[in-house]
Amino acid sequence: MVLTGAAGLVGQNLVVELKAQGYRNLVAIDKHEYNLGVLRRLHPDVQAILADVAEHGEWESSFDGATCVVQLHAQITGKQPQIFVRNNIDATRVVLAAAKRHGVPYLVHISSSVVNSVANDDYTNTKKAQEKLVVDSGIRHCVLRPTLMFGWFDPKHLGWLSRFMAKTPLFPIPGDGKYMRQPLYERDFCRCIARCIETQPDGAAYDVCGDTRIDYVDIIRTIKRVKRMRTLIVHIPYPLFRALLRIYALFSGKPPFTADQLEALSAGDEFHGVDTRVAFGVTQTPFEDAVRESYCDPRYSAVVLKR
């Protein structure tokens, strides 16, 4: 089984889950040397290949004899449109061509809930195009569209917010912070992926949401409570918060949170997903329990990837 983009957040958690379910002969491909090194250290039994799947190369030979490809690679944040096109669209064309050339019988594509979003940004637009490439490829496949995810190894999103909160006496919240989110626990999502690998539904597309609907400010309060921090939560007017993000982006090559993401946060999207118990046999972990496991578990909570 081949996993592209395997050293990222979903991939690292998926390798843990697949091994726990007894899967072997896993091939993990990623271009991020440090994160792939983390995967190698944690899982020396997994074949790890350092490669950029936007470029043809020897890595394509790993598709020979593969029973399934799990397509995880994605560009989520960035300041230039070209990087989204390269990593979400160009790379997907190369992967799909390799899968067809080597006769891979099945593909699980990890899309995103943003394809159903009202947001208009580089990530959203290229993820829509990426999903269409998969649907039009002629390869038997299914598509999973998760909402905002959190869990072990997270260098961004809630993981970054958790570490930032631990370092600062004041934690800024844009506006009143009442922006409804549906965070999806990474381990629960990986169990859904594993179920798709097992059953191989053909042409199915699943919107996978977190069961809990919770405001952004309450997410922050939960993290604070679970980690027993004394950080003071401070509300900042939305326009000022957005301006500060734009200024920060001028000095950071990889800003952890961008103005576009702030707009997506406040867009008012509500996603309606499948019942994971019915579709995949997966009962989702209660949100506070999932936060506690993500950021307090002795096995992996201290292992953080690089962006």
Secondary structure, 3 states (H helix, E strand, C coil): CEEECCCCHHHHHHHHHHHHCCCCCCEEEECCHHHHHHHHHHCCCCEEEECCCCCCCHHHHHHCCCCCEEECCCCCCCCCHHHHHHHHHHHHHHHHHHHHHCCCCCEEEECCHHHHCCCCCHHHHHHHHHHHHHHCCCCCEEEEEECCEECCECCCHHHHHHHHHHHCCEEEEECCCCCEECCEEHHHHHHHHHHHHHHCCCCEEEEECCCCCEEHHHHHHHHHHHCCCCCEEEEECHHHHHHHHHHHHHHCCCCCCCHHHHHHHCCCCCCCCCCHHHHHCCCCCCHHHHHHHHHHCCCCCCCECCC
